[in-house]
Amino acid sequence: MRVNQPARIELPGQVVLVFQGGGALGAYQLGVYQAMDEAGIQPDWVIGTSIGAINAALIAGNPPERRFRRLAEFWNQVTDRTRLDVPAAWPGWDKIFSKWMIIGGGIEGFFQPNPASWLGPLARLGVDRASYYLIAPLRDTLCSLVDFDLLNAGNPRLTVGAVHACTGAMRYFDSRDQRLNASHIMSSGALPPAFPAVRIDGEPYWDGGVYSNTPVEVVLDDKPRKSSVIFSVQVWNPIGPEPESIWQISERQKDIQYASRTDSHIARQQQIHRLRHVIRELVNRLPEAERASSEVQALAAWGCQTTMRMIKLAAPRLEGDDQLKDIDFTPAGIASRQRAGYEAAMRAIAARPWEAPMDPVEGLTVYNADEYITGERRV
């Protein structure tokens, strides 16, 4: 446990941390939080989907001085240390062996094979039993690492996304509005058909990544609106080289699918927030007598003066990545992604983009972390 926490940095608005889902790729988020913690930046609100929901719960469910340690404990626990000595002429086979061991045997403290799945894909097991794996071990892990009383205290606020297995509707479970427990976190990570649906109030829910894996819209659509500095941590990168094989095509397909059209969503939100600021400016130009009318006040409610500064941290492609990179729980894989997240976040924090002036008409400004090197903006 860290005895002396660094002095908290005050940013221009609430600090929001948004985590994508992506299995082992979530180790990148561990590195991002490590950098924020060391810099004295603590979130006021954490939003996550799938593995991002688990990381978010570990942050919200622990006091600041214990958060990184708990995150590291979780990732240490799920790291696969199965070793296979292979000849130097066969590089990468140790990772392949590890992935197949996980596919066959699961991960201790996370998920385990479901014997019922051996009855075949047509067996009618029910939505909360029809899966290749069971996630009961994850419940025990969460309960051992997360203080749910603290998690529900609202500092920071926690939101996790899941999709209803029958209606297909996305739902965000929010500690501001209801008490959350391990089932809410697990439902956000119940990716079918690997994992079974998790019932909340009797209704079945799956991994929110099935619908939207990048829950930035939650903070941008929140009411009441608040000025925010948003660290959007993306573990799937939609930009990549042209694939040349079926294996590479499968990886690119996953990257694009789970990146969830982040850029287009953000572009649309920029348009919306610009319009809100335009409405505010137009209302301010009206005579005071007209501004006081109920009709104008109703229209003015669509405007706002909040500012949103989004810092995008996108995980890079690592050597040896393939379509199974999201189950690369090897020590080297976890360490590489943690290091990448830490370095990217440190560069972004050193650049202090939240201090850059904003056009008064613009409501949402986006900063890409890979545009910063040693605190200098790359031209």
C-alpha positions in Angstrom: 0.0 0.0 0.0 1.3 3.5 -0.9 1.8 5.5 2.3 2.1 8.9 0.8 -0.3 9.7 -2.1 0.8 12.4 -4.5 -1.0 15.7 -4.3 -4.2 15.6 -6.4 -4.1 17.6 -9.6 -7.1 19.7 -10.1 -8.4 19.6 -13.7 -11.0 21.9 -15.4 -14.0 19.7 -14.7 -14.7 16.2 -13.4 -12.2 13.5 -14.3 -13.8 10.7 -16.2 -12.1 7.4 -17.0 -13.7 5.3 -19.8 -12.5 1.7 -20.4 -13.3 -0.5 -23.4 -13.6 -4.3 -23.2 -11.0 -6.6 -24.6 -9.9 -9.4 -22.4 -6.2 -9.5 -21.9 -5.9 -6.2 -23.8 -7.3 -4.6 -20.6 -3.8 -4.7 -19.1 -3.2 -1.5 -21.1 -5.8 0.1 -18.8 -3.7 -1.0 -15.8 -0.8 1.0 -17.2 -2.9 4.0 -17.9 -4.3 4.1 -14.3 -0.8 3.5 -12.9 0.4 6.7 -14.7 -2.6 8.7 -13.5 -2.2 7.5 -10.0 1.5 8.5 -9.9 0.6 11.9 -11.3 -2.1 12.5 -8.7 -5.0 12.3 -11.1 -7.9 10.4 -9.5 -11.2 9.8 -11.4 -14.5 11.2 -10.2 -16.3 8.8 -12.5 -15.2 5.4 -14.0 -17.1 3.9 -16.9 -16.4 0.4 -18.3 -17.5 -2.5 -20.4 -16.4 -6.1 -20.1 -12.8 -6.3 -18.8 -13.1 -2.5 -18.6 -16.0 -2.9 -16.1 -13.8 -5.2 -14.0 -10.9 -2.7 -14.0 -13.4 0.1 -13.2 -14.9 -1.8 -10.3 -11.4 -2.4 -8.8 -10.8 1.3 -8.9 -14.2 2.4 -7.5 -14.2 -0.4 -4.9 -10.9 0.6 -3.2 -9.5 3.7 -1.5 -7.1 5.7 -3.6 -4.0 4.4 -1.8 -5.0 0.8 -2.6 -6.5 1.0 -6.1 -3.4 0.3 -8.1 -2.3 -2.5 -5.8 -5.7 -4.2 -6.2 -5.6 -3.8 -10.0 -2.1 -5.3 -10.1 -3.3 -8.2 -7.8 -6.1 -9.0 -10.2 -3.8 -9.0 -13.3 -1.2 -11.0 -11.5 -3.9 -13.5 -10.6 -5.1 -14.0 -14.1 -1.7 -14.1 -15.7 -1.0 -17.5 -17.2 2.4 -18.7 -16.1 2.3 -22.0 -18.0 5.7 -22.4 -19.6 6.7 -24.3 -22.7 10.4 -24.6 -23.5 10.6 -24.3 -27.3 13.6 -24.2 -29.6 14.8 -20.7 -30.6 13.9 -21.6 -34.2 10.2 -21.7 -33.1 9.5 -18.2 -31.8 6.1 -17.5 -30.6 5.1 -21.1 -29.9 5.1 -20.4 -26.1 2.3 -17.9 -26.6 0.4 -20.3 -28.9 0.7 -23.0 -26.3 -0.5 -20.7 -23.5 -3.6 -19.6 -25.6 -4.6 -23.2 -26.2 -4.1 -24.0 -22.6 -6.5 -21.2 -21.7 -9.0 -22.3 -24.3 -9.0 -25.8 -22.9 -8.7 -25.1 -19.2 -9.7 -21.5 -18.5 -8.0 -19.1 -16.1 -7.9 -19.6 -12.3 -10.0 -17.0 -10.6 -11.7 -15.9 -13.8 -13.4 -18.6 -15.8 -13.5 -22.4 -16.1 -14.8 -24.9 -18.6 -18.5 -25.6 -18.5 -19.0 -29.4 -18.6 -22.6 -28.9 -19.8 -21.3 -27.5 -23.1 -20.0 -31.0 -24.0 -23.6 -31.9 -24.7 -23.2 -30.0 -27.9 -24.3 -26.7 -29.4 -27.9 -27.8 -29.8 -28.4 -28.7 -26.1 -31.1 -26.5 -24.5 -29.3 -25.4 -21.4 -30.9 -22.0 -20.8 -29.4 -18.6 -21.5 -27.6 -18.6 -18.1 -26.0 -22.0 -18.7 -25.5 -22.3 -22.4 -21.8 -21.3 -22.7 -18.4 -22.8 -23.1 -17.2 -21.5 -19.8 -18.5 -20.7 -16.3 -17.6 -17.4 -14.6 -18.4 -18.3 -11.0 -14.6 -18.0 -10.1 -14.8 -14.3 -11.1 -17.5 -13.6 -8.5 -15.1 -14.9 -5.8 -12.3 -12.8 -7.2 -14.4 -9.7 -7.3 -15.7 -10.2 -3.8 -12.1 -10.6 -2.5 -10.7 -7.5 -4.2 -13.6 -5.1 -4.2 -15.3 -3.3 -1.3 -18.8 -3.0 -2.6 -19.9 -0.7 0.2 -17.1 1.7 -0.9 -18.0 1.1 -4.6 -21.5 2.3 -3.9 -20.5 5.3 -1.9 -20.1 7.2 -5.2 -16.5 8.4 -5.0 -15.8 7.7 -7.7 -19.1 7.1 -9.4 -19.2 3.8 -11.3 -21.1 2.9 -14.5 -20.9 -0.5 -16.3 -22.6 -1.4 -19.6 -24.5 -4.6 -20.4 -27.0 -5.6 -23.1 -30.3 -7.4 -22.5 -30.1 -10.9 -24.1 -33.7 -10.8 -25.3 -34.5 -7.2 -26.2 -31.0 -6.2 -27.4 -31.2 -3.0 -25.5 -28.1 -1.5 -24.0 -28.3 -0.7 -20.3 -25.9 1.1 -18.1 -25.9 0.2 -14.4 -24.9 3.3 -12.4 -23.9 3.5 -8.8 -25.5 7.0 -8.7 -28.9 5.4 -9.4 -28.8 2.0 -7.8 -26.7 -0.3 -5.6 -24.3 -2.4 -7.7 -23.0 -5.8 -6.8 -20.7 -8.5 -8.4 -23.5 -9.6 -10.7 -23.6 -6.2 -12.4 -19.9 -6.3 -13.1 -20.1 -9.9 -14.3 -23.0 -9.2 -16.6 -20.9 -6.5 -18.3 -18.2 -9.1 -19.1 -20.5 -12.0 -20.0 -19.5 -12.3 -23.7 -21.5 -15.0 -25.5 -21.1 -17.8 -26.4 -17.9 -18.1 -24.2 -19.7 -16.9 -21.1 -23.3 -17.3 -19.9 -25.7 -14.5 -19.4 -25.9 -13.0 -15.9 -29.3 -12.2 -14.5 -30.1 -8.9 -13.0 -33.5 -8.6 -11.3 -34.4 -11.8 -13.1 -33.5 -10.5 -16.6 -30.5 -12.0 -18.6 -27.7 -9.7 -19.6 -24.6 -10.2 -21.8 -21.4 -8.3 -22.3 -22.1 -4.7 -23.3 -19.5 -5.0 -26.0 -22.0 -6.9 -28.1 -23.8 -3.6 -28.5 -21.3 -0.9 -27.8 -17.8 -1.5 -26.6 -16.8 2.1 -26.2 -19.2 3.7 -23.7 -18.1 7.3 -24.2 -21.7 8.3 -25.0 -22.6 7.8 -21.3 -20.6 10.8 -20.1 -21.4 13.0 -23.2 -25.2 12.4 -22.8 -25.2 12.6 -19.0 -27.7 14.8 -17.2 -27.1 17.2 -15.6 -24.2 18.0 -17.9 -20.8 18.8 -16.3 -17.6 20.0 -17.7 -15.3 17.0 -17.9 -11.8 15.8 -18.7 -12.3 12.4 -20.2 -9.6 9.8 -20.5 -10.9 7.5 -23.2 -8.8 4.3 -23.0 -9.2 2.2 -26.2 -7.7 -1.3 -26.4 -8.9 -2.1 -29.9 -7.4 0.0 -32.7 -9.5 0.3 -35.9 -6.5 1.5 -37.8 -4.1 -1.2 -39.0 -2.2 -2.6 -41.9 -3.8 -4.4 -44.9 -4.3 -8.0 -43.9 -2.9 -10.7 -46.2 -4.3 -14.0 -44.8 -7.5 -15.3 -43.3 -5.8 -15.3 -39.9 -4.9 -11.6 -40.2 -8.3 -10.8 -41.6 -9.9 -12.3 -38.5 -7.8 -10.0 -36.3 -8.7 -6.9 -38.3 -12.3 -7.8 -38.2 -12.2 -8.0 -34.3 -10.3 -4.7 -34.1 -12.9 -2.9 -36.2 -15.9 -4.5 -34.6 -14.9 -3.9 -31.0 -13.5 -0.4 -31.7 -17.2 0.3 -32.0 -17.0 3.2 -34.4 -15.5 5.4 -31.7 -14.3 8.2 -34.1 -17.7 8.5 -35.7 -19.5 8.6 -32.4 -17.1 11.3 -31.1 -17.5 13.3 -34.3 -21.3 13.3 -33.9 -21.0 14.3 -30.3 -18.7 17.2 -31.3 -21.5 18.4 -33.7 -24.1 18.1 -30.9 -22.0 20.0 -28.3 -21.2 22.7 -30.9 -24.9 23.2 -31.5 -25.5 23.4 -27.7 -22.9 26.2 -27.5 -24.3 28.0 -30.5 -27.7 27.9 -28.9 -26.2 29.4 -25.7 -24.5 32.2 -27.7 -27.7 33.0 -29.6 -29.8 33.2 -26.4 -27.2 35.5 -24.9 -27.7 37.9 -27.8 -31.4 38.3 -27.2 -32.8 41.2 -25.3 -33.2 40.5 -21.6 -37.0 40.7 -21.8 -37.2 38.0 -24.4 -34.7 35.8 -22.5 -37.1 35.9 -19.6 -40.0 34.4 -21.5 -40.9 30.8 -20.8 -40.8 30.0 -24.5 -37.2 31.2 -24.8 -36.1 29.6 -21.6 -37.5 26.2 -22.8 -35.4 26.6 -26.0 -32.4 27.8 -24.1 -32.4 24.6 -22.0 -31.0 22.9 -25.1 -27.9 25.0 -24.9 -25.0 24.7 -22.4 -21.7 26.1 -21.5 -20.0 22.9 -20.3 -16.7 21.9 -21.9 -15.6 18.4 -22.7 -11.9 17.7 -23.2 -11.3 14.1 -24.3 -7.9 12.5 -24.2 -7.8 9.4 -26.4 -5.3 6.7 -25.4 -5.3 4.0 -28.1 -3.4 0.8 -27.4 -0.7 0.1 -30.1 -0.3 -3.1 -32.0 2.4 -5.2 -30.4 4.7 -7.6 -32.1 3.1 -11.0 -32.4 -0.5 -9.8 -32.1 -3.0 -11.9 -33.8 -6.8 -12.7 -33.6 -6.3 -14.4 -30.2 -4.4 -11.4 -28.6 -7.4 -10.8 -26.3 -6.5 -14.1 -24.5 -2.8 -13.5 -24.4 -2.5 -13.7 -20.6 1.2 -14.6 -20.8 3.5 -12.6 -18.4 5.2 -11.0 -21.4 1.9 -10.0 -23.0 0.4 -8.5 -19.8 3.7 -6.7 -19.0 4.0 -5.3 -22.6 0.5 -3.9 -22.6 0.8 -2.4 -19.1 4.0 -0.7 -20.1 2.4 0.6 -23.3 -0.5 2.1 -21.4 1.8 3.6 -18.8 4.0 5.3 -21.4 1.2 6.6 -23.4 -0.6 8.1 -20.4 2.6 9.6 -19.1 3.2 11.4 -22.4 -0.3 12.7 -22.5 -0.2 13.9 -18.8 3.1 15.6 -19.4 1.6 17.5 -22.3 -1.3 18.8 -20.1 -3.7 19.2 -23.0 -6.5 20.2 -20.7 -4.7 23.6 -20.4 -5.0 24.3 -24.1 -7.5 27.1 -24.9 -10.8 26.1 -26.4 -12.9 27.9 -28.9 -15.9 29.2 -27.0 -18.2 27.8 -29.6 -16.7 24.3 -29.4 -18.1 22.1 -26.7 -15.9 19.0 -27.2 -12.2 18.9 -28.1 -10.3 15.7 -28.7 -6.6 15.2 -28.0 -4.9 12.0 -29.4 -2.2 10.8 -27.0 0.0 9.5 -29.8 0.4 13.1 -30.9 2.5 13.8 -27.9 6.2 12.9 -27.4 8.0 13.9 -24.2 5.5 16.6 -23.5 5.8 18.3 -26.9 3.0 18.2 -29.5 4.2 16.6 -32.7 3.5 18.6 -35.8 
